[in-house]
Amino acid sequence: MCLGVNGAVPCVENRRWTVGRVTYATLNIQGSCNNLCDTAPDPEEYVARNAANIAWMKETFRVAKERNSAAVMLISQADPGWDQTDSTRAPLREPKTLVQTDGQPDGFKDFLLALRDEAIAFQKPVAYVHGDSHYYRIDKPFLDVQGRRLENFTRVETFGDNQGNGTEWH
């Protein structure tokens, strides 16, 4: 359940489906510190939604295992930051501990820790698709606690609608 105007409500943005042997899920993970900073932070809303997102993500991996899925794709808006490499587009964090290092409120660490555990346990391809920072890239930015790259994890970042870089969606 997420926090709505009148209390707990279903998290309508979180959806799951399977096509072929791939399990897909959307997660309501927002940019700007996941609603912990920017113009109108809402820590109470964040706590409820973050717990719901983590539970939904874990349930997605359970369903994928149950269905013998060949892969999982997670789709959200936020770029949670994965390491120290891109301060212009994402939160900076220590890649082994996932602790944010740039002094901003961290709305992503708990989700990232849970995601890392699930991706390691799943042992099959996991893709995380997001927008937020408006930069197109495909890479493998996720490390385990020893600093080894999670080879089964791929980040796909869409370029989004950003007139500053000449990209417009109509």
Buried (B, 14 or more C-beta within 10 A) or exposed (E): EBBEEEEEEEBEBBEBEBEEEBBBBBBBBBBBBBBBEEEEBEEEBBBBBBBBBBBBBBEBBEBBBEEEBEBBBBBBBBBBBBBEEBEEBBBBBEBEEBEBBEEBBBBBBBBBBBBBEBBBEBEBBBBBBBBBBBBEEEEEBBBBEEEEEBEBBBBBBBBBEBEEEEBEEE
